[in-house]
Amino acid sequence: MGQQEVYDFLRNNNNKWWTCKEISNLMDISIGSVTNNLKKLRTSKDISYKLSETRTNAYLYRYDK
């Protein structure tokens, strides 16, 4: 699973903030693969992210362009 698929998922579902685990479950791919792809998308500034207010050490992701 490539980062393009994760990017497309976020672009097509930009109505809410998503956790890595939610993306992994909905796309039926490993959480490690999603985490690596989100890291690449974060460094290239292709997606928005923020620290979760309800959980510690959890980030939320969304397409925001």
Rosetta blueprint (number, residue, H / E / L):
1 M L
2 G L
3 Q H
4 Q H
5 E H
6 V H
7 Y H
8 D H
9 F H
10 L H
11 R H
12 N H
13 N L
14 N L
15 N L
16 K L
17 W L
18 W E
19 T E
20 C H
21 K H
22 E H
23 I H
24 S H
25 N H
26 L H
27 M H
28 D L
29 I L
30 S L
31 I H
32 G H
33 S H
34 V H
35 T H
36 N H
37 N H
38 L H
39 K H
40 K H
41 L H
42 R H
43 T H
44 S L
45 K L
46 D L
47 I L
48 S E
49 Y E
50 K E
51 L E
52 S L
53 E L
54 T L
55 R L
56 T L
57 N L
58 A L
59 Y E
60 L E
61 Y E
62 R E
63 Y L
64 D L
65 K L
